[in-house]
Amino acid sequence: QVQLVESGGGLVQPGGSLRLSCVASRSISSIAVMGWYRQAPGKQRELVARIVGGITNYADSVKGRFTISRDNTKRTVYLQMNNLTPEDTAVYYCASYSTSYYYWDYWGQGTQVTVSS
């Protein structure tokens, strides 16, 4: 079991940047896949980015603007978000993926990101 706690959200103007952090309650070295999801009001939760070992994948809507990374020594996964637009406004969730059972098994509580002038 692992608890995930996100931070770093807030209000930012269009074109601005934020870096989200997700700190785990235990080592994540054995967790091969970590990811960031987001959910905007009235929309389904969508996978924004994931990191599989050192390989990263992104939703088309954020490709070239967002960067996911991880620091296993700090038990932390990051999401660097640049050139933000109002369409990026959502609650962002960190999650871990179970490669034994093939589903996203642990989730953080979410952090709000609002992009507005």
C-alpha positions in Angstrom: 0.0 0.0 0.0 1.1 3.6 -0.6 -0.3 7.0 0.1 0.2 9.7 -2.4 0.0 13.4 -1.6 0.0 16.0 -4.4 1.0 19.7 -4.0 1.9 22.6 -6.2 -1.5 23.5 -7.6 -2.8 27.0 -7.7 -4.0 29.9 -9.8 -1.8 30.9 -12.7 -2.3 33.2 -15.7 -2.4 31.8 -19.3 1.1 31.2 -20.5 2.4 30.6 -17.0 4.0 27.5 -15.4 3.4 25.3 -12.4 5.2 22.3 -11.1 3.2 19.6 -9.3 4.7 17.2 -6.9 3.5 13.9 -5.7 5.2 12.5 -2.6 4.7 8.8 -1.7 4.5 7.4 1.8 7.1 4.7 0.9 9.7 4.0 -1.6 8.4 4.1 -5.2 11.5 2.3 -6.6 9.4 -0.9 -7.0 6.5 0.9 -8.7 7.3 0.8 -12.4 4.5 3.0 -13.6 3.5 6.3 -12.1 1.1 8.8 -13.7 -0.8 12.1 -13.6 -4.5 12.3 -14.3 -6.7 15.3 -14.4 -10.4 15.9 -14.2 -12.1 19.1 -15.3 -15.6 20.0 -14.3 -18.2 18.0 -16.2 -15.5 15.9 -17.9 -14.1 12.4 -17.4 -10.8 11.9 -15.7 -8.1 11.7 -18.3 -4.5 10.4 -18.3 -2.2 13.4 -18.8 1.2 11.7 -18.5 2.8 8.5 -17.3 6.4 7.4 -16.7 7.4 3.8 -17.1 10.9 3.4 -15.8 12.5 6.2 -17.8 10.0 6.2 -20.7 7.4 9.0 -20.7 4.0 9.2 -22.5 1.7 12.2 -22.8 -1.7 13.0 -23.9 -1.7 14.9 -27.2 -3.2 17.9 -25.5 -0.2 18.4 -23.3 2.6 17.1 -25.5 5.5 19.5 -25.7 4.2 21.6 -22.7 4.2 19.1 -19.8 7.0 17.0 -18.5 6.7 14.1 -16.1 9.7 13.0 -14.1 10.4 11.0 -11.0 13.0 11.0 -8.2 13.0 7.7 -6.5 15.4 8.9 -3.8 12.8 11.5 -2.8 9.8 9.2 -3.3 8.4 11.9 -5.6 6.9 12.3 -9.0 6.7 15.7 -10.7 4.7 17.2 -13.4 6.2 20.4 -14.9 3.5 22.3 -16.8 4.5 25.1 -19.1 2.5 27.4 -21.4 -0.7 26.7 -19.5 -4.0 27.5 -21.0 -7.5 27.8 -19.5 -8.2 24.3 -20.9 -5.7 22.9 -18.5 -7.9 23.9 -15.5 -8.7 20.8 -13.6 -8.0 18.8 -10.5 -4.8 16.9 -11.0 -4.2 13.5 -9.5 -1.2 11.4 -9.0 -1.6 7.6 -9.3 0.4 4.4 -9.2 -0.2 1.5 -11.5 -0.2 -2.1 -10.5 1.6 -4.2 -13.0 0.3 -7.3 -11.2 -3.3 -6.5 -11.6 -3.2 -4.0 -14.5 -5.0 -1.0 -13.1 -4.3 2.3 -11.4 -4.5 1.2 -7.8 -3.5 4.1 -5.6 -4.5 7.7 -6.0 -3.7 11.0 -4.3 -6.4 13.4 -3.1 -5.8 15.8 -6.0 -4.6 19.4 -6.4 -6.5 22.1 -8.1 -4.9 23.9 -11.0 -6.8 27.0 -12.3 -5.6 28.9 -15.4 -7.2 32.2 -15.7 -6.5 35.9 -16.3 
